[in-house]
Every structure is written in C-alpha cells, then in structure tokens.
Amino acid sequence: MMTSPEPDANPIPEPLRQRLEHVRIGLLRLHKALMEAERIRYERIHGRVPSPGHLLQLVMNDPWFAWLHPFSRMIVRIDELLEDQPEATAADAEGLLGSTRALIRPSESGEGFERTYFEALQDTPEVAIAHAHVKLLLVSVSA
C-alpha cells in the first residue's frame, strides 16, 4: 500500500506566493531596464548592437554586462522556488525576498555591483522607476 507524502509543515501561503511572483515580475522589468541602459552605454563605445540575439550573447558572455548577472540569478532562484520546488516553505520564500532586498541596495561609496547599480539608478529614469516599483513590492511583502 502506497502512502502519500507528508504535507509540508509550513508551505508557502498563497498570498506570499503571489507577492513573490509580483516581485519576480518587477525584477524582470528592472533587469530589462538595466539591460537597455547598459546596451546604450555599450553602443556609445563599441558601436551598434546588431540584434536582440547579439545583445543576449553580450549580456551572457561579455564582461561589460557581467554586473547584471546577480539580477538574472535572483530571477532564476525565484523561478526555481515557485516552479520546481513543491516542498518549498514560507521561510524559503521569505529568504529569497530578503536576498532580493539586499540585492537592490545601491551604494554610492560601494564597489563593483553596488556602485554600478547606483550609477544606473542616477543615470536612467526607467531604471529608477523600475527600482522604486520593486522596492514598493518588497515593502508590501514584509509588512
């Protein structure tokens, strides 16, 4: 006789799952705005990027775009939690939301990612708007 698996002690409640999905969508918009801003900066120095496919290859492989990879990884982590991990718990979801809050924390005096992100926020209104939207989603999640 087969027994059914035990249900999770603390699965992700549906409102938290929906909010995580909204944060994911916000991160996608932010990532797109950042990619577009970086494409423009890249083209000023290196010339026109000939196609979206070429841009994707640059984003994935060119050191110029490497600073965007933490955004890509965060989106993938959220996707995996929502789609591939039926045993995921509320604590797992809250952990990802906390990691997202830490990720989108720019720093004028920081180095590497934090500094580059700060500069993108200062230089590109679309990035600033997308950033503000994700921040609002994260505040509503933690409330």
N, C-alpha and C positions, 0 to 999 in steps of 0.2 A: 504494500500500500504506500503510495506517494504522499508525502506531507508537503503542504505549501510552505514556502519560505516565510520566516517570521517577518512581520512588517517592521519597518524602521521604528526605532524608539522616538525619533524626532525628525520626521521627514520635513522637507521644505513646505511650509504652508503656502497655499495658492497665492495669497496677496504678496508674499515675499518673492515667490517665483515670478509673478507678473512684474514686480518692480525690478527684479534682476534683468528680466527681458527688456524693460524700458531703458535701463542703464546700458545694456548691450547696444540697443539701437542708437542711443545717444553717443556712445563710444564710436560706433561706426561712422556717424556723422562727423564727429570730431576728427577721427582718423582721415576721413575723406578731405576735410578742410585742411588738415595739416599736409596731406599729400599734395594737394593742389598748390598750397603756399610754397612747399619745397620744390615742386615742379617749376614754378615761376622763378624762384631763386636759381635753380639749376640751369634753366634756359638762359638766364642773363649771362652766365659764364660760358656754358657749353653749347649753346645753340638749341634750336627747337627739338623737342622730343617728338619723333615722327608719328607715334601711335600710342593708344592706351596700352596695348600689349608690351610695347617697348618701355613705357613708364612702369608697368608692373614688374618687368625684369629689373629695371633700375632700383625700384623700391626693395625688391627682394635681395639684390646682389651688389649694388653699388654702395661703397662706404658713405657716400654723401647722404643717403637715406637711412643708414643703419640706426640712427637715433629714433626712428619711428617704430622699430621692431617691438619695443615694450608694449605699445598700443595693440599691435597685431597679436602678440602673445596673450594679452589680457582678454581680448575678444575671443580667442580660441579657448582659453581656460573657461570662460563663461559658457561658450557653446558646449564644451565637453560636459560641464556640470549639468546643464539643462537637458542635454540630449542623450549623453552616453553613460550617465551615472544615476541609474534609478535609485541607488542606495544613498544618494546624497542627502545631507541633513541641513537643517536650518543653520547650524553652526558653519557648515561648508559655504553656504550662500553668504552668510554674514562675513566670513573670512575674505571672500572674493570682493565684497563691497568695500571692506576695509583696505584691501590691496589696491582697489581702484581709487579710493580717496587718496592714498599715498602716491599713486602714480601721477595723478593730475595736480600735483603740488609743485608749481614752478618756483624757481628761485633766481632772483637777480644776481645774488652773490654765489650761487651754486656753480657746479661744474658739470660738464657733459650734458646728460639728458635734461636735468632740471633747468640749466641755463638756456639751452637751445629751445626748450619749451617756453620759457619765459619770453624769449625774444620773439618767438612765433606769435604769442599772445599780444605782444606790443605792436607787432608789425602788420597783423592781418585781422581785420574786424570779424571776418567769418569764423576764424579760429576762436576769437574771444567770445563770440556769441555761442558757438558750439560748446566751448568750455563752461560757460555760465549755465547752459542748459544741463549738462551732466552734473555740475555741482548742485543744482536745484534737485535733480533726481536723487542724488546721494543724500541730501539733507532730508528729503521726504522719506527715504528708506530708513534713516537712522532715528527718525522721530517716533 
